[in-house]
Amino acid sequence: MKKLVLLFGMLVFLAACNQADDLPVVVTGEAISVEKAMSQELPEMSVYHLPATWTNQDAQEIQLEDMRGKVVVMVMIYTSCKSACPRLVADMRNIERQVPKEYLDEIQFVMVSIDPETDTPQRLKAFSEENQMTDDHWMFLRGSEADTREFAAVLAVSYRQISPIDFSHSNIISVFDKDGVLVHQKEGLGVDSEETITAIHQELQR
């Protein structure tokens, strides 16, 4: 619960900072109605308010909002990790297996690197191939150090470098609804994924 409160507090601040962007949209010289403009706005608690630009495993630059419309299942890892991260990857694969195949196009499984210096797009691509995670519903992201720190703080994920090649980090899988609002988090390794699967199915049905 404390993690959700932290997330809400930070996103309220970010949304307030972005209010200058919430001006009437003009199309062919006419302002869109207030009702239509409001329907296009993101919820206040959406992580899609974060302005950072990320790079995926195909070296394509994306905004988090590019995933809007899909249920997002996300974890923060680093590819050279030899202990916790392989188990987190296995947990994500286990979740994927429990989702009916006909729904996979509506879900984005996302791995965000906490070691962007090492995890270049080429390394992320190789990692996805090594772990047979090359389907379109898998995405690997890297950002700047500052953007990664900000995003981790929003998710209440803590990490720190403990050696030139190792990090200590939280093991949290997060689920976001189709507008980027956090609806579920599960912490731990090899934990029962039933609650996470339930949260995913609930969002798919909305």
Number of C-alpha atoms within 10 A of each C-alpha: 7 8 14 16 12 14 21 20 13 18 22 15 12 18 21 12 11 13 9 8 10 11 9 13 14 10 8 6 7 9 12 14 12 10 8 10 14 13 10 8 10 17 16 18 20 23 25 21 20 18 13 17 14 19 20 21 22 13 15 10 13 14 15 16 18 9 16 18 14 21 26 25 24 20 25 27 24 24 21 16 14 10 9 17 19 17 15 22 17 14 19 20 15 14 18 18 11 11 14 9 10 7 10 18 12 14 24 21 22 20 25 25 22 26 24 19 11 16 22 20 19 14 14 26 19 16 19 19 12 10 12 11 18 16 11 11 16 18 21 26 27 27 23 16 13 10 16 21 16 16 18 18 16 20 23 17 19 15 17 12 12 10 8 6 11 15 17 13 18 19 20 19 24 19 24 24 23 20 21 24 21 20 14 17 20 15 12 14 18 13 10 12 16 11 12 19 16 12 18 22 15 12 17 15 6 7
